[in-house]
Each structure stands twice: as C-alpha cells, then as structure tokens.
Amino acid sequence: MEKVTLQRLIDSKSERVTYEQYDGKSAAWKHFQLVLVDEQKVPLVKCNKCHTALKWKSKDGTSSLCGHHESCGAKSSASNTKITDMPGFSGGMLWKQAKIPQSVKSQMANELVTMCATDIRPFSVVEGCGFKTVAQKLIAVGAQYGNVPIADVLPSSSTVARHLETVVAAQKSQLREKLSAAANVGVTSDGWTHAITNQQYITTTAHYIDGEWNMHSHVLATRLANEKHTAHYISKFVRDILEEFGIRKEGNVFVTDNAANMKAAFRQDMWIGCAGHNLNLVLSHALQPSSTETDHQQLPNEVSTLITTCKELVTLSKRSSVNHNLETTLKQCVSTRWNSVLRMLQSVNDNRTQLRTTASDGPTNRKFLRVLSDLHDDVLEQVISILLPFDTATKVQHCTLFCLLGISYVNISPTFPLTVI
C-alpha cells in the first residue's frame, strides 16, 4: 500500500488501520507504533505526536525515527486537537469546503460518456437519483478507506441479487409505516399488456395527503395478471396488495378508468371514474369525423382537414430528413395518449415557418409542398386555443387530489387555499 493512501486512512481514523507497540530497546519506540492494515503489518510506523506515517523496516534502525521525533516536537503536541482529527476531514481539507477543479469535472464527463457507450446506457442515467446515491456512497468509501480498487468495493451481480429480498423487505416496512400514518388512502389501478411478450399486468398505486397538505403517491406493485380480468379477479388482486401493505380499509377510495370490469370490481366501495379518462373520451368523440352527413354534431370540415393535414405533414417529415433539421421535432398523434392531437398541432404550429422555408429551399418535393399549402394558420391557432383548456384540466391536481381521497368539502379547513376551475 502506498504511503499517501495509508496516510489518508490514518487521518480519517479508518477502522481498517490498527496499531501495535514494537518491543524494541531504543527509547524512540515510546513515540512510535507499528501500523497494521486489515490486521496485516505494513512497512510503516506512525508518529504518536503528529500522526504521520513513516517508512520503516527492522533493518533500518531508529536514527530516522529519532530525527523525526525531534523535528515534529515543535509542530505538534499530543494534547492538541489537529484539524485532521475533525469529522469530515479527508485528503487535506474538509470535504464540505472542497472546490472541485473544472478539469476534474471535465474528466468525469469524459468517463461518463465512455461508460454510457460501453454499457449501452442513456446519458440521462447520470441524473437518476439511484445513480447519484451510489456515486455519493463510493465517494464516502474512498474518503474512509483511500484509493482502493473498485473491484474490492462493487459486488457481483449474483451478490446484488441475493440482497434483493432484504432491500425490498426494508423498503416495504418503511412504506407500511408511512401509509399507516395516513388518515385515508386513495387507490388507483389499471391493467396493461406488454407489447413484446403479450403478458398482462396490473399496477396498483396508493395516494394520500400528509399533515402539511402534500400529495404522496407510491406504486405498491406491478404484477403479472394473465388470468381473465373479471370483476372478481381484479377486486381480489387489488385487495390482496392492499392487505399486504396494511391499508385495506372500509374508507378506501378507488379511482379507475370507466371499463365495465373495473367499475364492477369496486361497486361495493367508493368508486370514482378517472376524470382524465373522461376528458380524453370527450375529445376522442368530439374529434372523430362524423359517419353521416345528417349528423348535426359532426366535426367541422375545416377542423377535420386540419388534423388530417397535420398527420400527413408529420409522417412526411419523419420519413425524410426534415424532422431532424427542425429545432423541435414534430410529434405524431397517438390514440392511446391523452391530448395527443394537441401535441401534434402545437409541434406543427411551432415549426410552421421553418417547415415552409425548408420546403422552399430544399429539393423540390411536390407532395410536401401540397400538404403545406393545405395548412391554414388561423384554423390551427383557433383549434389549439380550444384544446388547451382540456390539457390544463387534465393536469390540474386540485380536482383529482380531493377525488382520490374522497374528502368532503365540509371537512376541509376554510384556511386551505382551493383553486376552482
């Protein structure tokens, strides 16, 4: 082990380092101790006054130790507290006061780029809370034990797997305590199918408000549910999860979509249809082209043409290089995504000037130019202004917050601010 690494361990008072008094005849040994790392002797000794590590072997004698003892007497005293004895000291300065040089940050960025490329991970992994927690733990390990090989710190994948049950049990216990303190709990649940494996799952989430009126949401479980999704099956499936977390109560409020099996599953409880789903259904029906000409509530031709034009425009842009050259890419509407038509119209509106410039300056594309000629700016802006309130209503938390928990307005403190839409 290098001397500088050992010095860091000594300064941080690492548990890896222990000391042993040498049974030598020289009087110098009253001021020095042998150093052991992980219970193994190393060719170093520590000065009892200044706590400095010195290289020493039995064949070296004690002349150098005596010289050090005389020189350090004026600089340190065993009765004085050194700055290196203070908590948090590592590598010559307090870590909270350390300023990382820009060159070090740049080197770290380079290493992260290499990591993402080697392990095929997105760059966003460095912004994840889990990654930051592990990175902070590694820094703490280095401060305590020095510049140790990473292989001595990181466990294998099989070791990590063996710790899964322990971590899950601990996290579940903490979550149970939080949920037990809630006055009431709202439950949302929905089923979905994996696009690749075609396996079906049901996810159950708990929501509650704490004493400071802060909203909390916790995904309790996402589990395989390959049996037929009858009302009885869904009801038992969700209730078993609630029982597992100790929050199955008569006052539970269930919020789901308007599917018949979901409504039937919780018909014996307080059930509320999801407002977001309801708004999405309103828009889906409103923006659906009429099947008959005599329908008095049919979608105006100008709006129908606008949506069709934007869909075609996005498709053409994605199939060519146009979409890659835009400042913000065009978004195609997807029927399963809420307010998807609005997203598409907004993306076209934000890029309409650049789209026309690109179509005019680039190679002649008659189809692309034709589609752009059908785009009416006034209609586009008007439809966006009509759809925006639906998007706002979907995102508003004040409405869903009280619906989730089934709180009656008479039980709300009059001093609590409410937003009325």
N, C-alpha and C positions, 0 to 999 in steps of 0.2 A: 504494500500500500504506500502511495506517495505521501510525503511529509505534509504537503499542503492539505491533502484530503483528511489526514488524521488530525491536523490542527483544527479543521472545521468541526470534526466530531467532538474534540475536546472542548472547543468553545461553546458548542451547543449542548454540552453535557449529555451526549448521547448514551443511551443505555448499553450500546454495543461496546463501549470503552470501560474497562476496569483497570485497576492499578494494583501493583504488588511491590512490597518493600524488599529491596535487594539486601541480602545478608553479606555485605562487603565490609572489609576492615577500614576503608577510608572514611574519614569524617564527612566527606562530601555526600554520602548516601543519606545523611539526615535531611538533605534538601531536595532529593530526587526520588522518583519511583519508576519502576518498570511499567511499561504500557502493554496491555493485552486488548486485542480486538477480537470480539466473538470468542473470548476465552483462549485465544492463541497469542503467544508472545510475538512481539514485533521488535525489530532492532531500533527502538526508540525509547527515550525516557522523558518524563515530564518534570519540569521545574515546579516545586511546590509554591514558589513565590509568584512568578509571572505566568504560570501555566503554559509555558512554551514547550513544544515538543523538540527534542534534540536527538540527532542520530547518535547511537552508541552501541558498541559491541564489547564483549568481555575482554577482547584483546586490545581495546583502545585505551584502557586505563581511565583515570579520573581527572587528569590535568585540564582537559577541556571543560569538564563539569565544574571544576573549581573556578575556572576563569569566568564562566557564565554566572556563577553564583555571586561573585564579587561585582560584576558589572550590572546585574539586574537588581542589586540591593537598593540602589538609589532611585530606581524607576518604579518599583512596585513594592507592595507590602502585603503580607498575608492577611492583615486585619482590615485592609481597604477593599471595598467592593469595586471590581473592574466593570467597565462597560460591557465586556464580553460575558459577564455573569447575568446581565439583564435579560429578561424574557424577550424572545423575538430576534435576538442578535444572530446574524449569520453572515459569514464572509466579509466582516469588517464594517458593516453598518446595519442599522435597524431596517428590516425589510419594508416597513411601512413608509420609511423615508427614502427608500432607494428609488432612483430615477433611471429607468431603463433607456440606454442609448438607442438612437434611431437605427443605428447599424444592426443592433441585436434584433430589433423588431423586423427589419428588412430580411435578415437571415431566417427568422422564424417564418415569415411569409413564404419564403422560398421552400423551406422544409414542408410547409403545409401543402403547397402546390404539388410537390413530389409525392406526398402522402396520398393526396386525392387521386393523382394519376396512377400510382402503384396499386392502391387498394380499390380503385374504381368507385370513389365516393364523391358526392357533390361538394362544391366549395362551401355550401351552407352548413356543412357538418360542424365547422368551427364556431358557428353561432348557437349551436344547441346547448341547452342547459346541462345535459348529461356530459357532453364533451368538456365543457368548462369545469364541471365539478371534478372530473377525473384529472384534468390538467392541473387544477389547483392542488389536488392531493399529491400528485407527482412532485410539484414544487416543494410541498411541505416535507415529503420524504427526502428529497435532495438536501433541504436545509438541515434536516436532522442527521442523515447518515452520510452526506457528502456525495461526490460524483460517482455513484455506484452504477454498475452495468444494468441496463434496463431489463435484461433477462432475469436479473435477481429480484426484480420488483413485480413485473407483469406476470400473472398466472397464465396457464394454458387454457384453451377453450373448454377442455373437459373439467378443469377445476372451476371455471366460471359456471359451467352448467350444474355442477354439484352444489353451488351456492344459491341456485335459483330458488329453491323452496324456502331457504332461510330468509332471503331478502323479501320474497312475496309474503311470507308469514308476518314479518316485521312491519311491512308497509300496510298490510291488511289490518293489523292490530291498531296502527296509528289512525287509519281511516275510520275504523269502527268507533274509536273514541270521539273523533270529530263529529261523526254522524249522530252518535248518541246524545251529543250536546245540543243538537238542533231541535227546535220546538216542533217543526213539521218538515216533511221531506216531499218534494215533488219528484216524480219518476217519469222519464221519457224512455221509450223503447221503440225499436224499429228493426225490421229484418232486411237482409240484403244477400245477394248471391255473388260469389267470386267469379269474375269474368273468365278466368282461365280454367280453374278446377270445377266450376259449376257447383261448388258446395255452398250450402246455405248457412247463414249465421244470424244470430240475434244479438244486438247490442243493447245494454241497459245502463242508463246514466241516472245518477241521483243529483238533485239540486236543492239547495237550501240557502237561507239568509241568516247571517250571523248577527250578533248583538249590535254591530256597527252598521247594519244595513248593507253589507257587502254580499254580493251574489257569489256562490261557490258551486261548481259543477265537477263531479267525479265520475268517470267511466268505471262502473263496477265490474263489468265483464263483457267480453265479446266471445261467444261460444258457438260451437258447431250445433246446428239445429236442422238436421237432414230429414226429420220426420215431417209428416204432413202438418202444415201450420193451421191446425184447427184452433178454435177459440179456447178449448180446454187445454190444449198443449201449450199455447202461448201463455195463458194465465199461470199454469203450473211452472213453466220455465222461468218467468219473471219473478214469481213469488218465492221460488227456491233461492234465487240470487239475493233477494231482499232479506230472506231469513238468514242466509249465510252471513250477511253484514249486520244483522240485528236491527233492521229498520222496517220490518214488516209490521205495520200498524193499521188500525182502522181508519185513521185520518189521512192515509196516503192519497195523493192526487196523481192520477195517471194522465199523461199527455201523449197522444199518438196521432198518426195520420187518420184519415177517415175510412180506411179499409174496413169492410164488414167484419172480418175476423178479429181485428183489433178492437173495434167497438164492442163486440160481443164478449171478448176476453175479460173486459173490465166493466161490464154492465152492472155488476154488484157493488162497484166502488164509485168514487167521484172521478168521472172521466171527462176530459176536455179535448176537443178536436184541435189539432195544432193550427194556430192562426196563420202561420207561414204557409202551410199546405193549402189552406183555404184561399189565401190571396193568390197563390200560384195557380189554383184551379180557375179562379175568376179570370186571370189574364189568359190562361190557356184557352178557355172557351171564348173570350172576347176577341182574341187574335186569330181564331180559327175561321178560315174562309167559309162562307155560307154555302150549303149544298143546294139550295133552291133560290131562284131569283125572286120569289114572292116573300121571302123571309124579311120582315120589317126590321129585324135586329141584325141584319147582315153587316159584315165588316166593310167599311167604305173601300171602294176600289183603289183610291189613292194610297191608303194605308197598306192594303194587300200587295199592291205593286211595289211599294217602298220596301217591304220586308223581303219580297222575292228578289228584288234588285240587289239588296244588301247581301243576301245569302249567296247569290251568284258572284257578286263582286269579291267577297271573301274567299270563295272557292277558287276563282281565277287567280287571285293574289297569292294564295298559298301554293298553287301549282306552279307558279312562276317564281322569279326571284324578287318580285315586287315587295312581298311581305317582309323579306329580310332587310330591305333598304329603308323601311319606314322607321320613324323614331319610336313609335309604339305600334306593335303588331295588331293586325285585325283579328277579332275574335268571332268565331262562328257560333251561332246559337245552337244549343243542345236541349232537347225537350225535357231531359231529366234534371236540368239545372235551373234553379229559381232565377227569375229576372234575366234569363239568358238572352232574350230578344233585345232588352235594353242594353246589355253589354255589347252586343253586336252593333247596334245603332250608334252607340257612343264611340266605339272604336272607329267606325266609318266617318262619323262627324269630325273626330279629332284629326283624321288624316286626309280629309277630302281634298284640301288644297294640294298636298304633296302627291296624292294619287293622280290628280289631273296633270300636275307638272311632269310626273314620271311617265304617264301615258303619252304625253305630247313630245317629250324629249327623247324617249326610248324608241326602240324599233317599232314599226307600225303593227299594232295589234287591233284589228278592226272589232273583234268581239269585245275586247276590254274597253275600247272607246265607246262602243254602242251601249254597254251596260252603264258606263259613267254618264252618258247622255240622258239615261232614264232616271238618274238620281236628282230629285228635287230638294234643294236645300231647305226651303221653307217648311215643307211637309216633314222632313227629317227632324228639324228642330222642334216642331209642334208635337210630334209623337213622343219625342224624348221627354219633353216637359210634362206630358200626360202620364208617362210611365214612371217618372222619378218618384212621385209620392208613394207608389206601391212599393218601390225599393226601400224607401225610407221607413215605411210602416213595417216591412219585413224585418228590418234591422233593429227597430226600436225595442229596447229591453224593458221599459217600464210596464208595457201591456202584458208581455209574456211573464214578467217577473212575478206578478201577483196571481196570474192564472195558474202558474206552475204549482204554487203552494196553496192555492185555494184560500187566500186570505180575504176575509170580508172587509169591505171598506169601513165598516163601523169599528173594526179592531185596529185600524191604522192610526198612529199618533197624528194629531192635527198639525204638529210642527214638522212632520216629514214632508219634504217637497215632492209634489207629484207633477208629472207632465201629462197634459190632456191633449189628445190628438183629435 
